[in-house]
Amino acid sequence: MSTLHLLPGAISELFAQAMHTRQLSLADRYGLQAAILDDQLSADERASIDRLLRSVRRRQVKISDDVSTLRLG
């Protein structure tokens, strides 16, 4: 089984992007899944994930089937 290593600041960046766009992309969801499975998350990172999931449940952030919410150009 391979070891998963998240990029430093990845959770806070994902949280900030989702709060800005009010969307959670497919790539974001895979990133969250990987983060949740990581045993090395800090309390702040876990709290950010909890806040993000709570925002989805309250329909403040929508689930998008787009691969990315980034817009180029």
Legacy VTK file of the C-alpha trace (Angstrom):
# vtk DataFile Version 3.0
C-alpha trace
ASCII
DATASET POLYDATA
POINTS 73 float
0.000 0.000 0.000
1.426 3.391 -0.995
1.758 6.295 1.394
-0.190 9.457 0.686
1.521 12.826 1.131
-0.583 15.983 0.910
0.988 19.225 -0.220
1.543 21.686 2.631
-1.336 24.158 2.724
-3.474 22.068 0.366
-6.465 21.918 2.721
-6.475 25.646 3.454
-6.153 26.417 -0.269
-8.973 24.012 -1.125
-11.132 25.567 1.597
-10.425 29.130 0.421
-11.125 28.259 -3.225
-14.403 26.501 -2.390
-15.569 29.407 -0.233
-14.694 31.856 -3.023
-16.343 29.946 -5.888
-19.093 28.393 -3.737
-18.438 25.134 -5.603
-16.656 21.882 -4.873
-15.257 20.289 -8.027
-14.576 16.636 -8.733
-10.857 17.208 -8.149
-11.637 18.962 -4.857
-13.709 16.001 -3.710
-10.902 13.563 -4.506
-8.523 15.826 -2.600
-10.858 15.846 0.394
-11.189 12.085 0.253
-7.413 11.694 0.286
-7.084 14.196 3.134
-9.687 12.472 5.272
-7.823 9.187 4.876
-4.568 10.835 6.008
-3.751 10.171 9.656
-1.410 13.164 9.828
-3.936 16.011 9.547
-3.675 18.812 12.067
-6.637 19.897 14.176
-6.928 23.064 12.050
-7.035 21.037 8.834
-9.722 18.741 10.255
-11.727 21.791 11.371
-11.470 23.270 7.847
-12.737 20.027 6.323
-15.600 19.943 8.828
-16.541 23.559 7.993
-16.438 22.803 4.276
-18.635 19.717 4.616
-21.049 21.655 6.817
-21.252 24.343 4.107
-22.104 21.674 1.534
-24.789 20.235 3.793
-26.297 23.716 4.275
-26.177 24.241 0.496
-23.831 27.208 0.834
-21.327 25.331 -1.356
-22.556 23.331 -4.334
-21.199 20.048 -5.646
-19.998 20.434 -9.220
-19.293 17.650 -11.717
-16.649 19.847 -13.343
-13.127 18.508 -13.033
-11.934 21.925 -11.809
-13.523 25.217 -10.792
-10.493 27.171 -12.084
-11.227 29.429 -15.006
-8.375 30.161 -17.394
-8.181 33.275 -19.472
LINES 1 74
73 0 1 2 3 4 5 6 7 8 9 10 11 12 13 14 15 16 17 18 19 20 21 22 23 24 25 26 27 28 29 30 31 32 33 34 35 36 37 38 39 40 41 42 43 44 45 46 47 48 49 50 51 52 53 54 55 56 57 58 59 60 61 62 63 64 65 66 67 68 69 70 71 72
